[in-house]
């Protein structure tokens, strides 16, 4: 049967989803309308994992785009610089606009796909297909954000900070799961193959992780904890993180823990404490304390566009960790059966919750803006300033305590994952 018009073809696809053999004249099942562009426009991903990878790649590209706008927005759009919002403020708001656009984009899909549970639901193709059209919608949304008045984004950093806290908690769970999966896989490969390569990889990875953590901690002590009494808070953060690192490492190899969970070991502890060290480093480097300001070589207000190497290192590390966690979530099944499109077409339940995935991307988009902007905040200039109505960029204690508190929560979470099988023996944990 030949489709009479291009519009009929698109309508049939949107209603029924997928390519049905009786609607094509081509032997390989391709549609007989729209040509190659039509096939690309409404094509559907052939696996659940591939769809998540597409979204993860898109998120990564937007993350990089936000970094680029942070550096060059003032050069590209000098006409947007005003007395109330200088070049640094304008670049700051550009990153917020990009994050807001990505939040709205994924929020739409999160709402549109609520209660999508079965493969027969035609909304499945909204999530898995029409990629060129969704790319155009995303580009249009991001562009539209730049037509909104600046004042609408002056308080965005508060919203981003709150939802970033939620995402960091989720990322803690991802890191815990990632640590266990990596260690268990490496140990299983070593047990099966008795390969010296796997053993060497385990030892080398663990040693490198601990060496990097101790090196970073030493550098932070040297530059952010040696400027007098004002460094007391930084010393507390660094010392407590080091103590927790040693405590978790020791806990992971206790005989009772090993009997309850033979897969526990130094590698999991190294991954988790490495993440905690990153959070602590970010808190110390971006702290508004006088000690950190002296280490940065300036006052408590540091220009975003002239970030120091330490702040750039923290921001790039945050980018890498976020991309890895998003990527790991995309390729892992999370304990749920992963299905191909053929399995889903047979009427099975979907392999993961579409709405929940987009909610995670919404939270990750808020977190992206905080990472790119080094957790700086936007606020009104002091009353005694030449232009009291102008916006300035400063650092705040809320973000500092958020990251430190999250690292402590992360430690508690990991410690519980080790102790729970020992303390509660009435259930099967592994």
N, C-alpha and C positions, 0 to 999 in steps of 0.2 A: 504493500500500500504506500503510495507516494503522498507526502505531506503537501497540501495545496499551497500554503503560503508560509513564509518564515515566521509569521506571528502565530500561526496554528502550531508550528513545531515547538516554539518556545512555550506556548501555553500548555501543550501536552506534557512537556518535560517538567514544568513547574508544578503541575497537578499530580503527575504520577511519579516523577523522579526517575533517574537512570535512563539507559537506552534500551528500549524494548525492540525485539527483533521484528515484530510485525509493523513497526513504524520506520523501517529503513529499506532501501533498495540495494544496499551494499552488502556483500557476502560476509564482511568481517564485523558486521554489527554497528558500523558507524552511521550516524544520522545522515539522511539524504537532504538536509537543509542547512543553510548558513555557511556551508563549506568548512574549511579548517578553523576559521575564527569561531564559528558556532560551536564546533566540537570543544574547543578550548574554553569557551565562555561558560558552558554548562557541564563540563566534565566533572566527574566525581572521583575523589581519591579512592584508590582500591584497597586501602587498609586503614584501620583506625590509627595505627602508629604513624603512618605517613601524614595523616591530617594534623596530628599534634606537632610533628616536625615542621610542617609548613607554618603553623602559627608561631612556633618557637623561633624560626628563622625570621619571620616578620618582626617579632618583638626585638630580636637582636639588632636588626637593621635600624629600627626606630631608636633603640638605645644609642647606637653609634651616631645617628642623626642628631640626637639631643646633645651629645658631646660636641659635635661640629657647630651647632648653633650656639652653644655656650661660648665657643671661641671666636666665632666670626659674625654673629648676628649684628653686632654694632657696626661692623664694616659693611655689611650687605644692606642694612636698612638705617642709614644715618638720619633719615628724615623722621624716624620715630623717636629719636632722642629728644627729650624735653627738659625743662628746668626741674620738673617734679620727678622725672625718671631719667637718670643719666645713662651712660653707655652700659655700665655694669648692671644697673637695674633692668634695662631693656633686654640684655642678654639673659638675665635671670628669668624674666617673664617669658622669654621665648621658649626656654626649657619647660616652664610650667604649662605653656600653651600646648606644646607637643604632648606632654603627659596627659593633659586634660582631654585632648583629642583621642588618644589611645584608650583612656578610661571610658569615654562615651561610646567608642566603637565596640569594645568588648561588653559594655553594659547592655547595649542593644541586643547582642547575641545571647547574653545570659538571660535576658527577659524573654526573648523570642523563642528560646529553646527550653523553657521551663516544662518539666514533666515529659520530656522526650525520652521515652523508655524503651521503645521497641523499633525494630528496623522498618516496620511497615509505616511508621510515621513519616509523612513526606517532608517534614522539617529537617530530617536527617540530611537531606541534600543541601539545605541552607548552610549547614555546618561543614559538610564535606566537599562541597562543590562550588560552582560559579566563582572561581578564584579571580579571574580578571575583573569581574564586576565588583567583587569585594575589595580588590586593590584600588579601584577607582573611588569607591565609597570612602575608604580609609584616607586616600590622598585628599579628597574633598573635605573630609572632616578636619584633618590637620590644617589645611589651608584656611578653612572657615574660622578656626580658633584665632587667627591673626587679625580678624576683623572685629573682634570683641574689644571693648575699651580696656585699657590697662588696669583701671581701678577694680574691675571685676576679679582680677587675679592677685590683688594685694594680700588677701588672706588665705590664698590657696595653700601656702606652705603649712598652715595649721592642719588643714584637712589631710594633706599628704603625710604629715607626721603621724597622725592618729592611725591612718590605714596602713602606713608602713610598719607600725608596731605589730599589727595583725599579721602582715605578710612575713615579718621576721620570725614570728612564732611558727608559722607554717614552714618556713625555710629551715627552722630548727628540726622539725619532724623529718623533713626531706633529708637533711644532713645525717640524722641518726639512722634513717633507713639506708641511705647511701653507704654509710660506714659499715653497717652489717653486711650488706649485699656484696660489697667489694671484698671484704675480708673472707666471707664464706666462699665466694667463687674462687678466690686465689687458693684457699686451703683445700677446697675440693679438687681443683686441678692438680695441686701438688700430691694429694693422697692418691689420685687415680694414676698419675703418670710418673710419680716419683722423679719429677724433673728438677734438676738443679736450677734451671732458669726461673721457675716459679718461686722456689725458695729464695733465690737471690733477689728477685723482684720484691718479694714481701719484706725482706730485711732492708733492702735499699730504700724502698718507699717509706717505711717506718722511720728509718734513721734520718732520711732527708727531711721528713716532716718535722721531727723533733728538733733537728739542727736549725731549720729555718725559724721555728718558733722561738727557740732560745736566742738566736741571733737578733731577731726583731725585738724581743723583750730587752736584750742588752742595749740595743741602739736607743730604744725608747727611754730606758733608764738614764742613758748618757745625756740625751738632749732634752728630755721632758721631765726630769726628776732631780735636777741639780741646780736649781735656781732659787734656793732658799725656802722659807716657810710656805710660800705660796704653792709649792709643789706637793704639799701633803696629800691632796686629793689624787693627783696622778700616781703618786707612790702607792696609795691604797689600791687603786685600780690594777696597777701592774703586779703588785705583790699578791693580791688575792687571786688574780688570774693564774699566776705561776703556781701558787699553792693548789688551786683546783686542778691544774694540769697534772701535777705530780700525784695528787690524791686519786683522780680518775684513772690514771695509768696504773697505779698500784692496785686499785679496786678491780680492774679488769683481769688481773692475773691471780686473784685470791683463789685458793683451792676450792672453796665452796662455790664460787662463781663459775669456775671452770667445770666443776662437776655438773652444775645445772645447765650451763651453756658452754660446751666445749669449743664453740666457735669464737667466743670472746677472746680478746687479746689486745696487744699493743697497737695494732693497725687501726682498729676502730677508735681507740682513745686518741691516737695521733690525729685522725681526721677531725674528730670533734673538738679537741683542744686547739687545733689549728684554726678552726672557724671561730672559736672563742677569742683567740689571740687577734684575729682580724678585727672583730668587733671592739675589743679593748683598744687596739691601736687606733681605730677610727675615732673612738671616744676621746682618747688622749690628744690626738693630733688636732681634732676639731673642737676641743674644749675651750670655753670662753675664759678660763682661768688666766690669771696674770702670768703664771708659769709657762703655759703653752703659748701665750702671746710673745713672751720673751724669746722662746725657742723659735717662733716663726719670724722673729725680727721686726715685730711691729706691735701696734696696739691691739685692743680686743676686737676692733673692726678691721677685718682683712678683706681686701678687694677680691671678689670672686675671679676676676679676669687676670689676676696676678698671683694665682695660687702657687704655693711653694712646692718643691719636689715631693715633700712628705705628703702633702694633701693630694697631689696628683697620684702618688703611689697608692694611697688608700682608695681613691676613687676608681682607679683602674682595677685594683684587686676586687672591689665590690662589683664592678662590671663583670669580671671573669667568673666570680663565684655565682652571681645571679644567672648568667648564661648557662653555666654548668648545671645548676639546680633545675633550671627550666628545661634544659636538654635532657637531663636524667629523667625528669618527670615525663617528658614526651616519649622516650623510648622504653620506659619501664611499664609494666602492666599493673604495678601496685597490688599484686596479689589477686587481680581480677583477670579472668580469661580474656585474652586478646583475640579478636575475631577479624577475619577478612571480610571484604564487602560481600563475598559470596555467602558466607555464613549469615551475615546480617540479612541478606535478601531472602534467606530461607525462613525468616520470621523470628529469629532469636532475639533475646534482649540485647541491648547495646553493651559494648564492652566497657564503657565508662560514662560518667554523668557529664553531658555536654555543658550544662549550666554551671556546674561546679568548676569545670576547666576554665570557662570564661571569667568566672568570679576570681579565680586565682590570677588570671592575667590582669584583671582590674586592679587587684591589690598590688601586683608586681609593677604596674604602671605608676601607681603612687610612689612605690619604693624607688623606681627608676629616677624620678625627679629628685628625690632626696640624695641618692648616691651621686648623680651627676653634679648637683649643686653643693656637694660636701656638707649637707645638712645645715646649710646657712638659712637664716630667716630674713624676711623683708619687713621693715618697720619704718615708722615715721622718724624723720630726723629730730634731734633734740630741739627743745624750744628755743635755745640760745643760738641755734645755727642760723646761717645767713638766710637760708630758705627753709623754714620749719615744715613746710608742706612737702618737701622732697622726701623720697624714699631712700633708705640706706640698707646695706646688707651687713648683718652681724651674725655672730654665733650665739647659741643659746644653750642653757643647761638642760632643757627638756630632752633634746636629741641626745645629749651626752649620757644622761641617766637611762634613757631608753635603750641605748646600745649596751651599756654595762649591765643593766638589769636583764636584758635578753640573754647575754652570755651566761649569767648566773642561772637563769631558767634552763638554758641549754644544758648546763652541767647537771642540774637536778633531773632533767628528763633522761639523760644518758645514764646517770647513776641508778635511776629507778628501773631502766631497762635491764640493768645488770643484777639488781637486787631482787626484783619482783619474783623471778623463778626460784630464788633461794627462800624468800619469805612466804610465798604462796605456792605451796606444792600440790594443791588440790586440782590444779588445771594444767593443761598442756600448753606450754608457751612456744615451743619450737618444734 
